Amino acid sequence: MPTTQTPTRTGLIRSLARGFIGRCPHCGEGKLFGRFLKVRPHCEACGLELHHHRADDLPPYVVIFIVAHIVGYLILETESAYDVPLWVEMGVWPVFTLMLALGLLQPVKGAVVGLQYALGMHGFAALPQARPAPGPEETRLAPAGPGAPASRT
């Protein structure tokens, strides 16, 4: 007889990492995003409801913080060490900044959803129902009822 496993909340670091790579923060199996920044309503693997997350403005703020520090440092180092023409810098830095920001936006949003899950915020207090553990399939004969043919032994 298969037994059911009690669901437990995934730890903070693991939830953040799973969200960062775009996976469900609970099981790590299902995809977190349906489109670029659209979080799926629920995980198709474990059934965790994801529709009530409130990532809102935190991911863009974190991305701006990270990108500004990286690009600002690189601009400062480039200006200090090399004599690069202005037209090259005006062509390179905006493109690099935009690519880095777009590349980090989805992983950071996934990590924020993972953070909310790990801390039980915004409706993540309820964990998905436990599913039966995988085991051998039981084959049972249907009970003989009225009108059912008698089994031969």
N, C-alpha and C positions, 0 to 999 in steps of 0.2 A: 504494500500500500504506500503510495507516494506521500511524503510528508511536506508540509508547507514551511517555508523559511520566513522568519520574522524580518521585515525590512528594517534596516538601520541606516541612519543618515551618514553619508559619505563625509569624510574629514575636509577641512578647509582647503588645504593645499591640493588635494586630489580633485576636489570640486572646481577650484580655480583652473587647474591644468586641463581638466576635461572640457570645461567651457571655453578655454583659450583655443583648443584645437577643434572646437565646433561640435562637440559631442555632449550627450545628456550628462548633466552633473551627477545624477544618481547612479546610473548603470554604466555609462561610458560607451554604450552600444549604439543608441539611436542618434540621429542627426539633430542638432539644435536649431539650425536655420533652414527655412524653406526657400528663402531668397536671400539676397545679399545681407540685409539687416533685419529681415522679418523672422522672428522666433516662431517656431511651430507651436500650435495650440497644446500638443502633448507629445510625449516620446512614444514612438511606435514600438519600441522594444520593451520598456518597463511600464508604460502608462502614466508616468509622472506628468501632471498638468503643469504646463509652462506658460499658459496664456495670461496668468496674473502677475508676471514679472513687471517690475517698474525700473528699467534701466535708465530711461529718460535722458538726462543731460550728463550723467557721470562719464560714460565712455568718450564723448567728444572732449570733455575737459581733460581727461587722463591722456588722450591721444595728443592734444595740443601741448600739454606739459612735456610729454616725452619727445615729440617731434621738435618742439622749440629748443629744447636743450641739446639735442643731437645736432640739428642744423645750425643753431647758433654757435656751438663749439667748432663745427667744421668751417663755418664762414670765418670765424675769428682766427683759426689756425691757418686757413688759406691766405687770408689777408696779411698775416704776420710773416709767413714763410715764403710766399711766392708773389710774383708780380703778374697777376692774371688780369687781362683786359676786362673792362667793365661789361662789355657786351657778352662775354663768355659767362661771367657770373650771373648776369641778368637772364641768361638763357638756361643755365644749369640749376641754380638754387630753387626757383619756383617749381620746376618740374620734379626735382628730387623731393622737395617738401610735399607736393601733392601726392606723389607715388607712395611715400612713406606713410602719410596720413591715411590714405585709402587702404593701404596694406595692413595697417594696425587697427583700423576701426572695428572690423568684424571680430577679430580675436579678443580685443579689449571688451567689447560688448558681451561676448560669450563668457569671459571671466567675471564680469559684473553679475551676470545671471547666475553663474556658479557660486559667487559670493553670497548672493541673496538666498540661494538654496541652502548653502552650508550654515548660514546663520538663522534659517527659518523665517525669513522676512517675506512680507507681501504675499501671503497665502501658501508659502512653501512649508508651513508648519505640518501639514498633513502629507504623509508619505504615501506612495502608491500601495495598493493592496498586495499582499504577498501572493506570489504565484506558486503553483505546485512545483516541487523539485523534479527535474527530469528523472525518470525511472523506467523500468520495464513496463510495457503495456500489459494490463491485466485482461485476460480473456475469460469472460464468464458466460455461462449459458443463461439464456433468458428463462425466467421461471415459467413453468407450464401452467397456463391458466385454463379456464373453461374453454373447451373447443380446440385447445392446442393438442397436437398429436403427442402421444406418450413417447417418451424417449426409450430407445432400445438399449438394453444393457446386457 
